[in-house]
Amino acid sequence: MTTGRNLAVDHERRKRIAPFVDGIDGLEGVSDPSPSVEQIAIGVQELRRISAIIDNMPPRAKQVFLMSRIDGLTYVEIGSHLGISPKTVFSHMVVALERLRSEMASGK
């Protein structure tokens, strides 16, 4: 269920960005309307991998990451919802992004 919601949010985000991407060198194939079966399979594997990495993040870092990246909230809004300062939100986001970056690079 979460994956479906995330895919829907990503799709809507791509629709909003698409008009700005057209014509930028090197991004011609980004909005391919009909990906191949192989591309879909790779995408599904990557989504599962990212989801597993997010699930294994420290609870507060995970919460901050999802509120920022999925819900689209600013650090100030996240801080207000969680009762913490925007600087603390930033610190949690650093932890989340470093974990995501390092585990994606290591191929875990």
PyMOL commands that set and color helices and strands:
alter all, ss='L'
color gray80, all
select helices_A, chain A and resi 2-21+37-55+59-69+75-82+86-106
alter helices_A, ss='H'
color red, helices_A
deselect
rebuild
show_as cartoon
